[in-house]
Amino acid sequence: MCGNRDIVIIGGGPVGMVLSLLLAKQGIGSTVLEARRLGAANQDARALALSYGTRRILEKLDVWQALVPHATAINKIHVSQKGSIGRSLLQAEDYRQEALGYVLSYGALCKVLSAQVSGSPLIHLIDEAQAESITRDAACAAVRYRRHDALHELQSALLVLADGGRSLEEVAGLKRDTKEYGHDALITKVSAELPHDNIAYERFTPNGPMALLPNGERDFSLVWTGEKSRIAPLLELSDAEFLAQFHAEFGDRVGRFLSVEKRMTFPLKLSQLQSSDTPHLVVVGNAAQTMHPVAGQGFNVGLRDAEMLAWHIGNTPGALGGSEMLAAYRASRKTDTRHGLLFTDFLVNIFSNDILGVSALRSAGIGMFDLAKPVKRFLVRKMSFGK
Ligand SMILES: Cc1cc2nc3c(=O)[nH]c(=O)nc-3n(C[C@H](O)[C@H](O)[C@H](O)COP(=O)(O)OP(=O)(O)OC[C@H]3O[C@@H](n4cnc5c(N)ncnc54)[C@H](O)[C@@H]3O)c2cc1C
């Protein structure tokens, strides 16, 4: 028997915090180890695309109301390809949804979640706690973490790794399949001449896809992806040069671009944990799967991990953290994760090359997709709610 009744979660990012809140809602206690100081993530301006299904999870936790002032609704998604007239439009009203999704900053989400976590008597958040190693025996898993130069250990019948895949790469028993795209994503915020009207733009160019998401009253968050050799020089341009190049790629739909904030890039890869039997240890969120941001799926798939894991913890009759419980959890997540990875990988492959003929096919494909109502409905359901 494992002495500690609490579930231990490594990583107090959005997925780790949502899991702890979902557990608390069922009367289950947890300890969250977070490497950063409490509040350190609150200023992170990176924009997350939240699906309608993610909104429902956040509503269940009573945090959605506090997020509403920070969230921008996406009412339409406009899909186009540079150099062709084919375009497709998805509209929330066609699917009886209030919105197709929302854009929210990582910082605003973390701030609201950490306030809720701090107020819960069932959650013990330890900040500035850097997990360094994980060990397991027949009854328990144990994590060693460093806090203010002192080493500590916590044991649990269920250890959840939600560290975003940033550390603890070498945990025994965990193997990852990784595909490096050789692409980077440039992220920033821009303002434009015309209002966004709550439309998100997905634009495919021969160099890679770009997404322009409404964020705030007038601003857009930009995710511009492509080969490293094409994206890196964009950091060196003056603001005016950058906006002119972006305008040339994106076109005239929102008029001229007027200003741009700080630009940063990060490497893109597709990575998935191989399924393996690791009793007392489970991996969720970005630590379990990392996707290309082309369709804004990664974060939402991670939150659905948290939702399903909380359900299995609360409802599986078998031993907490036992092989049976974890196998049931992994089986429940397999299809959704696989589809998310396949779908984003497909989009990157089909839309990031300029082979003769492929471009025309893509253009025809976008036009046909616009007419195929059942396919669009299926896609909207998938992107909103997963499996
Ligand atoms: C630079 C960057 C930009 C991104 N931009 C976008 C975007 O524009 N749109 C989008 O939809 N998605 C984006 N993503 C992906 C998105 O951030 C993730 O899908 C989402 O954050 C996943 O949440 P998570 O909780 O699983 O992991 P994370 O948000 O990474 O959280 C992990 C947490 O674990 C903590 N941690 C790490 N190691 C340890 C340790 N050893 N001990 C204790 N704590 C630890 C970290 O401090 C962090 O708080 C981006 C990712 C990166 C890296």
The ligand as an SDF file (V2000), in Angstrom:
LIG
                    3D

 53 58  0  0  0  0  0  0  0  0999 V2000
    6.7380   28.7160  -27.0080 C   0  0  0  0  0  0  0  0  0  0  0  0
    5.3960   28.0430  -27.1550 C   0  0  0  0  0  0  0  0  0  0  0  0
    4.3830   28.7230  -27.8150 C   0  0  0  0  0  0  0  0  0  0  0  0
    3.1350   28.1120  -28.0040 C   0  0  0  0  0  0  0  0  0  0  0  0
    2.1940   28.8070  -28.6790 N   0  0  0  0  0  0  0  0  0  0  0  0
    0.9870   28.2730  -28.8240 C   0  0  0  0  0  0  0  0  0  0  0  0
   -0.0230   28.9830  -29.5190 C   0  0  0  0  0  0  0  0  0  0  0  0
    0.2090   30.0850  -30.0460 O   0  0  0  0  0  0  0  0  0  0  0  0
   -1.2570   28.4090  -29.6030 N   0  0  0  0  0  0  0  0  0  0  0  0
   -1.5300   27.1890  -29.0250 C   0  0  0  0  0  0  0  0  0  0  0  0
   -2.6790   26.7320  -29.0800 O   0  0  0  0  0  0  0  0  0  0  0  0
   -0.5940   26.4930  -28.3920 N   0  0  0  0  0  0  0  0  0  0  0  0
    0.6560   26.9900  -28.2810 C   0  0  0  0  0  0  0  0  0  0  0  0
    1.6130   26.2800  -27.6590 N   0  0  0  0  0  0  0  0  0  0  0  0
    1.2520   24.9830  -27.0640 C   0  0  0  0  0  0  0  0  0  0  0  0
    0.5400   25.1940  -25.7240 C   0  0  0  0  0  0  0  0  0  0  0  0
    1.3060   26.1030  -24.9600 O   0  0  0  0  0  0  0  0  0  0  0  0
    0.3680   23.8530  -25.0240 C   0  0  0  0  0  0  0  0  0  0  0  0
   -0.5450   23.0660  -25.7760 O   0  0  0  0  0  0  0  0  0  0  0  0
   -0.1830   23.9810  -23.6080 C   0  0  0  0  0  0  0  0  0  0  0  0
    0.5630   24.9250  -22.8740 O   0  0  0  0  0  0  0  0  0  0  0  0
   -0.1240   22.6170  -22.9310 C   0  0  0  0  0  0  0  0  0  0  0  0
   -0.3650   22.7170  -21.5610 O   0  0  0  0  0  0  0  0  0  0  0  0
    0.3790   21.7940  -20.5180 P   0  0  0  0  0  0  0  0  0  0  0  0
   -0.1830   22.1520  -19.1790 O   0  0  0  0  0  0  0  0  0  0  0  0
    0.3410   20.3750  -20.9570 O   0  0  0  0  0  0  0  0  0  0  0  0
    1.9250   22.1880  -20.5870 O   0  0  0  0  0  0  0  0  0  0  0  0
    2.6240   23.5580  -20.2350 P   0  0  0  0  0  0  0  0  0  0  0  0
    1.7520   24.7110  -20.5150 O   0  0  0  0  0  0  0  0  0  0  0  0
    3.9560   23.5010  -20.8900 O   0  0  0  0  0  0  0  0  0  0  0  0
    2.8280   23.5000  -18.6480 O   0  0  0  0  0  0  0  0  0  0  0  0
    3.7750   22.6540  -18.0360 C   0  0  0  0  0  0  0  0  0  0  0  0
    4.0840   23.1830  -16.6370 C   0  0  0  0  0  0  0  0  0  0  0  0
    4.9890   22.2580  -16.0170 O   0  0  0  0  0  0  0  0  0  0  0  0
    6.0090   22.9910  -15.3620 C   0  0  0  0  0  0  0  0  0  0  0  0
    7.2010   22.1190  -15.3190 N   0  0  0  0  0  0  0  0  0  0  0  0
    8.0070   21.7470  -16.3380 C   0  0  0  0  0  0  0  0  0  0  0  0
    8.9620   20.9150  -15.9040 N   0  0  0  0  0  0  0  0  0  0  0  0
    8.7440   20.7600  -14.5650 C   0  0  0  0  0  0  0  0  0  0  0  0
    9.4050   20.0150  -13.5470 C   0  0  0  0  0  0  0  0  0  0  0  0
   10.4780   19.2780  -13.7950 N   0  0  0  0  0  0  0  0  0  0  0  0
    8.9400   20.0820  -12.2720 N   0  0  0  0  0  0  0  0  0  0  0  0
    7.8400   20.8290  -11.9920 C   0  0  0  0  0  0  0  0  0  0  0  0
    7.1780   21.5610  -12.9150 N   0  0  0  0  0  0  0  0  0  0  0  0
    7.6140   21.5140  -14.1920 C   0  0  0  0  0  0  0  0  0  0  0  0
    6.2130   24.2440  -16.2280 C   0  0  0  0  0  0  0  0  0  0  0  0
    6.7930   25.2890  -15.4680 O   0  0  0  0  0  0  0  0  0  0  0  0
    4.7750   24.5390  -16.6510 C   0  0  0  0  0  0  0  0  0  0  0  0
    4.1240   25.3940  -15.7580 O   0  0  0  0  0  0  0  0  0  0  0  0
    2.8820   26.8270  -27.4940 C   0  0  0  0  0  0  0  0  0  0  0  0
    3.8960   26.1380  -26.8310 C   0  0  0  0  0  0  0  0  0  0  0  0
    5.1480   26.7210  -26.6760 C   0  0  0  0  0  0  0  0  0  0  0  0
    6.2440   25.9590  -25.9710 C   0  0  0  0  0  0  0  0  0  0  0  0
  1  2  1  0
  2  3  1  0
  2 52  2  0
  3  4  2  0
  4  5  1  0
  4 50  1  0
  5  6  2  0
  6  7  1  0
  6 13  1  0
  7  8  2  0
  7  9  1  0
  9 10  1  0
 10 11  2  0
 10 12  1  0
 12 13  2  0
 13 14  1  0
 14 15  1  0
 14 50  1  0
 15 16  1  0
 16 17  1  0
 16 18  1  0
 18 19  1  0
 18 20  1  0
 20 21  1  0
 20 22  1  0
 22 23  1  0
 23 24  1  0
 24 25  2  0
 24 26  1  0
 24 27  1  0
 27 28  1  0
 28 29  2  0
 28 30  1  0
 28 31  1  0
 31 32  1  0
 32 33  1  0
 33 34  1  0
 33 48  1  0
 34 35  1  0
 35 36  1  0
 35 46  1  0
 36 37  1  0
 36 45  1  0
 37 38  2  0
 38 39  1  0
 39 40  1  0
 39 45  2  0
 40 41  1  0
 40 42  2  0
 42 43  1  0
 43 44  2  0
 44 45  1  0
 46 47  1  0
 46 48  1  0
 48 49  1  0
 50 51  2  0
 51 52  1  0
 52 53  1  0
M  END
$$$$
